[in-house]
Amino acid sequence: MYSKFEKAVIMLSVFISVFLGFQKTAGAMHIMEGFLPPTWAISWGILCLPFIILGVISIKKKVSVSRKNLVLLALCGAFVFVLSALKIPSVTGSCSHPTGVGLGAIIFGPFAMSIISVIVLLFQAVLLAHGGLTTLGANTFSMGIVGPIISFATYKLCKKLGANTGLAVFMAAFLGDLLTYVTTSLQLALAYPTEGSVMVSMVKFSGIFAITQIPLAIVEGLITVVVFNIIKQYRKSELEELKVI
């Protein structure tokens, strides 16, 4: 017999399958395939490499503590996949969507999410035409590196300041989402400066993103709190073992 938590994971997997079956691919992407000049596409990929290595090491350590952590890691990966595949068209060549990386960053640390994110982004690029292979590095850097680091740091800071767990989780997911899109705005601005100014271009990109991204970040924060509470209810011992709570 499956435990309640394992049943929840199975139901989430079914939801993903149904979700993918009804997805439309047109006009849906992170930074889309071929949108960045080759120099920038390669540069962002190179910048990701150290974090990918740290991610592999981090996951091996977490799994060595307990094999049960693989179930939690899979759940965090599914959470990222589902949320980041929900998209609203925004700036030309990109879109707004939740990221889902805050949950995993809180539980497993920021570097583990670099691995989860690159896997998710690769599958989305190949199966959903969401993002692209040439922009995999840029999308990984913004969503899989900057976002998780901000989420992890925010959660730890909030807990240190005495905030309750719910508020800490909300702020971590909220700010991790927003900073992901600040990074995306910077990436687009560096590639396509307005009138020779990166800052002017970044302000324009950020302004357009903000219209959809701020409400999405709030929603993501609330959803992350709900999912975290469910995990806390059924897997409290693992969270304590990982020193999350």
C-alpha positions as CSV (number, residue, x, y, z in Angstrom):
1,M,0.0,0.0,0.0
2,Y,1.2,3.5,-0.8
3,S,1.5,6.1,1.9
4,K,-0.6,9.3,1.7
5,F,2.5,11.2,0.6
6,E,3.4,8.7,-2.1
7,K,-0.2,8.9,-3.4
8,A,0.1,12.6,-3.6
9,V,3.3,12.2,-5.7
10,I,1.5,9.8,-8.0
11,M,-1.4,12.1,-8.4
12,L,0.9,15.0,-9.3
13,S,2.6,12.8,-11.9
14,V,-0.8,12.0,-13.4
15,F,-1.6,15.7,-13.5
16,I,1.7,16.4,-15.3
17,S,0.8,13.8,-18.0
18,V,-2.7,15.3,-18.5
19,F,-1.2,18.8,-18.5
20,L,1.3,17.9,-21.2
21,G,-1.3,16.2,-23.3
22,F,-3.3,19.5,-23.7
23,Q,-0.4,22.0,-24.0
24,K,-0.1,24.3,-27.1
25,T,3.4,25.0,-28.1
26,A,3.0,28.0,-30.3
27,G,4.3,31.2,-28.8
28,A,5.3,29.6,-25.6
29,M,8.9,29.9,-24.4
30,H,11.5,31.1,-21.8
31,I,14.1,32.9,-23.9
32,M,13.2,31.2,-27.2
33,E,15.4,29.1,-29.5
34,G,17.9,31.1,-31.5
35,F,16.9,34.5,-29.9
36,L,20.3,35.2,-28.3
37,P,23.4,35.9,-30.3
38,P,25.8,32.9,-30.3
39,T,28.4,34.7,-28.1
40,W,25.9,35.3,-25.3
41,A,24.3,31.9,-25.7
42,I,27.7,30.2,-25.2
43,S,28.8,32.6,-22.4
44,W,25.7,31.9,-20.3
45,G,26.3,28.2,-20.7
46,I,29.9,28.4,-19.6
47,L,28.8,30.5,-16.5
48,C,26.4,27.6,-15.5
49,L,29.1,24.9,-15.5
50,P,30.5,25.5,-11.9
51,F,27.0,25.5,-10.5
52,I,26.1,22.3,-12.3
53,I,29.1,20.6,-10.8
54,L,28.2,21.9,-7.3
55,G,24.6,20.7,-8.0
56,V,25.8,17.1,-8.7
57,I,27.8,17.1,-5.5
58,S,25.0,18.6,-3.5
59,I,22.4,16.0,-4.7
60,K,24.8,13.1,-4.0
61,K,25.3,14.3,-0.4
62,K,21.5,14.8,0.2
63,V,20.7,11.3,-1.2
64,S,23.5,9.7,0.8
65,V,21.8,11.0,4.0
66,S,18.6,9.1,3.1
67,R,17.3,7.4,0.0
68,K,13.9,8.8,0.9
69,N,15.1,12.2,-0.2
70,L,14.9,11.0,-3.8
71,V,11.1,11.1,-3.5
72,L,11.2,14.7,-2.2
73,L,13.7,15.6,-4.9
74,A,11.4,14.1,-7.6
75,L,8.4,16.0,-6.2
76,C,10.4,19.3,-6.3
77,G,11.3,18.5,-9.9
78,A,7.7,17.9,-10.8
79,F,6.7,21.1,-9.1
80,V,9.2,23.1,-11.2
81,F,8.1,21.4,-14.4
82,V,4.4,22.1,-13.9
83,L,4.7,25.7,-12.7
84,S,7.4,26.8,-15.2
85,A,5.3,25.3,-18.1
86,L,2.4,27.6,-17.3
87,K,3.2,30.6,-19.4
88,I,1.8,34.0,-20.4
89,P,3.3,35.7,-23.5
90,S,5.3,38.8,-22.5
91,V,8.3,40.5,-24.0
92,T,9.2,39.5,-27.6
93,G,11.2,36.3,-27.5
94,S,10.2,35.4,-23.9
95,C,7.2,35.0,-21.6
96,S,6.1,35.2,-18.0
97,H,5.5,32.2,-15.9
98,P,6.1,30.9,-12.3
99,T,9.4,29.1,-11.8
100,G,8.7,26.7,-8.9
101,V,12.4,26.6,-7.9
102,G,11.8,28.1,-4.5
103,L,10.4,24.9,-3.0
104,G,13.4,22.8,-3.9
105,A,15.9,25.5,-2.9
106,I,14.4,25.7,0.5
107,I,14.5,21.9,1.0
108,F,17.7,20.9,-0.8
109,G,19.7,24.1,-1.1
110,P,20.3,26.3,-4.2
111,F,22.8,24.2,-6.1
112,A,20.7,21.0,-6.3
113,M,18.1,23.1,-8.2
114,S,20.6,23.8,-11.0
115,I,20.4,20.2,-11.9
116,I,16.7,20.0,-11.6
117,S,16.3,23.1,-13.7
118,V,18.6,22.1,-16.5
119,I,16.7,18.8,-16.8
120,V,13.3,20.5,-16.7
121,L,14.4,23.2,-19.3
122,L,15.8,20.5,-21.5
123,F,12.6,18.5,-21.6
124,Q,10.5,21.6,-22.1
125,A,12.7,22.7,-25.0
126,V,12.5,19.3,-26.7
127,L,8.9,18.3,-25.9
128,L,7.1,21.6,-25.6
129,A,9.1,24.1,-27.7
130,H,9.3,26.1,-24.5
131,G,12.7,27.7,-24.4
132,G,15.4,26.3,-26.6
133,L,18.6,24.3,-26.8
134,T,20.8,27.3,-27.8
135,T,19.3,29.3,-24.9
136,L,19.5,26.5,-22.4
137,G,22.4,28.1,-20.6
138,A,20.8,31.5,-20.3
139,N,17.5,30.0,-19.1
140,T,19.3,27.8,-16.6
141,F,21.3,30.7,-15.2
142,S,18.3,32.8,-14.5
143,M,15.8,30.1,-13.4
144,G,18.1,27.4,-12.1
145,I,20.9,29.5,-10.4
146,V,19.9,33.0,-9.6
147,G,16.3,32.1,-8.6
148,P,17.3,29.3,-6.2
149,I,20.1,31.3,-4.6
150,I,17.8,34.2,-3.9
151,S,15.1,31.8,-2.6
152,F,17.5,29.9,-0.3
153,A,19.1,33.1,1.1
154,T,15.7,34.7,1.6
155,Y,14.3,31.7,3.5
156,K,17.4,31.5,5.8
157,L,17.3,35.3,6.4
158,C,13.6,35.3,7.3
159,K,14.1,32.4,9.7
160,K,17.1,34.1,11.3
161,L,15.0,37.2,11.8
162,G,12.3,35.2,13.6
163,A,9.7,35.0,10.8
164,N,7.3,32.1,10.9
165,T,7.9,29.3,8.4
166,G,4.9,30.2,6.2
167,L,6.1,33.8,5.7
168,A,9.6,32.6,5.1
169,V,8.5,30.2,2.4
170,F,6.3,32.8,0.8
171,M,9.0,35.4,0.6
172,A,11.6,32.9,-0.6
173,A,9.4,31.8,-3.5
174,F,8.1,35.3,-4.3
175,L,11.6,36.9,-4.4
176,G,13.2,33.9,-6.2
177,D,10.6,34.3,-8.9
178,L,11.0,38.1,-9.3
179,L,14.8,37.9,-9.3
180,T,14.7,35.2,-12.0
181,Y,13.0,37.8,-14.3
182,V,15.3,40.6,-13.3
183,T,18.1,38.3,-14.5
184,T,16.2,37.5,-17.7
185,S,15.7,41.2,-18.3
186,L,19.4,41.7,-17.9
187,Q,20.2,38.9,-20.3
188,L,17.9,40.3,-23.0
189,A,19.2,43.9,-22.4
190,L,22.9,42.8,-22.7
191,A,22.0,41.0,-26.0
192,Y,19.8,43.9,-27.3
193,P,20.7,47.2,-25.8
194,T,18.4,50.1,-26.6
195,E,20.2,53.0,-28.2
196,G,23.4,51.6,-27.0
197,S,22.4,51.5,-23.4
198,V,22.0,48.2,-21.5
199,M,20.3,50.0,-18.5
200,V,17.6,51.6,-20.7
201,S,16.9,48.3,-22.4
202,M,16.8,46.5,-19.0
203,V,14.3,49.0,-17.6
204,K,12.1,48.5,-20.6
205,F,12.2,44.7,-20.4
206,S,11.7,44.7,-16.6
207,G,8.8,47.1,-16.9
208,I,6.9,44.9,-19.4
209,F,7.7,41.7,-17.4
210,A,6.5,43.3,-14.2
211,I,2.9,43.6,-15.5
212,T,2.5,39.9,-15.5
213,Q,5.3,38.7,-13.2
214,I,4.5,40.4,-10.0
215,P,1.0,38.8,-9.7
216,L,2.5,35.5,-10.8
217,A,5.1,35.7,-8.1
218,I,2.5,36.3,-5.5
219,V,0.5,33.3,-6.7
220,E,3.7,31.2,-6.8
221,G,4.5,32.2,-3.2
222,L,1.0,31.1,-2.0
223,I,1.1,27.8,-3.9
224,T,4.6,27.0,-2.5
225,V,3.4,27.6,1.0
226,V,0.6,25.1,0.5
227,V,2.8,22.4,-1.0
228,F,5.5,23.0,1.7
229,N,2.9,22.5,4.4
230,I,1.8,19.3,2.8
231,I,5.3,18.0,2.7
232,K,5.8,19.2,6.3
233,Q,2.8,17.2,7.4
234,Y,3.8,13.9,5.8
235,R,7.6,14.2,5.7
236,K,8.5,16.2,8.8
237,S,11.3,13.9,9.8
238,E,13.1,14.3,6.4
239,L,12.8,18.1,6.6
240,E,14.3,18.0,10.1
241,E,17.0,15.7,8.9
242,L,17.8,18.2,6.1
243,K,17.7,21.0,8.7
244,V,15.0,22.8,6.9
245,I,12.8,23.1,10.0
